[in-house]
Amino acid sequence: MFGVRPQFSWHVDPFGASATTPVLFALAGFNAHLISRIDYDLKDAMQKDKKLQFVWRGSPSLKEKQQIFTHTMDQFSYCTPSHLSFSNRVVTKQFYNSSVQFNNMDPLMKYINENSKDLGVTVQYATLGEYFQAVYQSNLVWEQRGSEDFLPYSTEPQQAWTGFYASRNVPERSRPTGQFEAACSRDSFHPVQHHDGITGTESPKVSDMYLQHLTQAMMGVEELLAALFLLPHSLVLPSILDSNYRRKGVHQALEQHIIVYNPLAWNTTTIINVTVNFSSAAVFDDDGQPVPAQIQRSARSNSTHDLFIVVKLGGLQHRKYLIKFSEKKCSGRSKCVRTYQARGVLFERRNVRDWLRTGRRLLPVLNECYKLMFDQDTNLLHSITYLEEKRRVRMTQDFWEYHANGEVKNRTHL
């Protein structure tokens, strides 16, 4: 887009480092990788042994074909050492006002360079590219690291960050409340995309702020949605179809209008679920063309049905769809247009103590690539088959819970 190809990845704040990440960056053509947050004990040992830089072969199969030079930031990471406090409010000043950083670093660098003979070093400001170029020109041989990752991430004894994504689950569930809400309330939605908001490691007061902003934004979006639904609808359908979906003695057709929005910048094809009160339905787009759909009895209610609709949307596009219902069951595909009537399978709650007999009632779910077998005796995934190679993998699952340690009231990252 800008005529510039990025060459270096900057991962200073993820909570640990996956071995998959450097492989992906290497595949994308990056020349070097930078990480910071790894286990404190391991970082201390690596720093002491001068092994913070290495060649990472993250993939056990690709090995040297997709290796990447990796630099690990030292114990201070992207912050200044605590004994070199640049102001009374270090974090606020040094990250919001760059002049605080430079006004403090300039005299330090000047002193070091003026005394380079005694100290044995010189320092300068540099970009990542300049730093990695200097490392490359040193022509040194670096230690290789295999496919081991840097997880879990610990900051001190008994402080393993293994509970994120499960912590603060209320704002995490609230974040994707609606695609349309997400796109129309960007000012409130974007802050929740911070990696502390996504993982649940934010403080309680920040979590409360996220919920408050999202709630206020969604109230405004509901007003906008109401205005859109009040717009006139002019979907033209063939008369033969229209007559099949009218109630006797009533001129108005049994129908429901829905609006679907794509908040992404690129085209997408997805499936949406609409709860309806009829067992037969046909779906049409805003051009009056029939849309593929599937209808089945709802798993949540005996009086409703789930209508699954395949929708295709361009980037940042919204489309109107018309659902026409019939009080009679479909007698043929022509009457149901492109809606398939399916039979739902109800998975009832199972006690784990009853999991003695498994594999007796398997339910297949498949597409052109994979076949998944679900065990109706346990409600768990039983096996996955890769259809092209007819390769089957048996699956086992279990449920565990963890108990948080440390300052739970301030941060929930455990």
Buried (B, 14 or more C-beta within 10 A) or exposed (E): EEEEEEEBBEBEEBBBBBBEBBBBBBEEEBBBBBBBBBBBEBBEEBBEEEBBBBBBBBBEEBEEEBBBBBBBBEEEEEEBEEEEEBBEEBEEBBEEEEEBBEEBBEEEBEEBEEEEEEEEEEBEEEEBEEBBBEBEEEEEEBEEBEBEBBBEBBEEEEBBBBBBEEBBEEBBEBBEBBBBBBBBBEEBBEBBEEEBBBBBBBBEEBBEBBBEBBEEBBEEBEEEBEEEEEEEEEBEBEEEBEEBBBEEEEEEBBBBEBBBBBBBEEEBEEEBEBEBEBBBBBBBBBEEEBBBBBBBBBEEEEEBBBBBBBBBBEEEBBBBBBBBBBEEEBEEEEBBBBBEBEEEEEBEEBEEEEEEEBEEEBEEEEEEEEBBBBBBBBEBBBBBBEEEEEEEEEEEEEEEEEEEEBEEEEBBBB
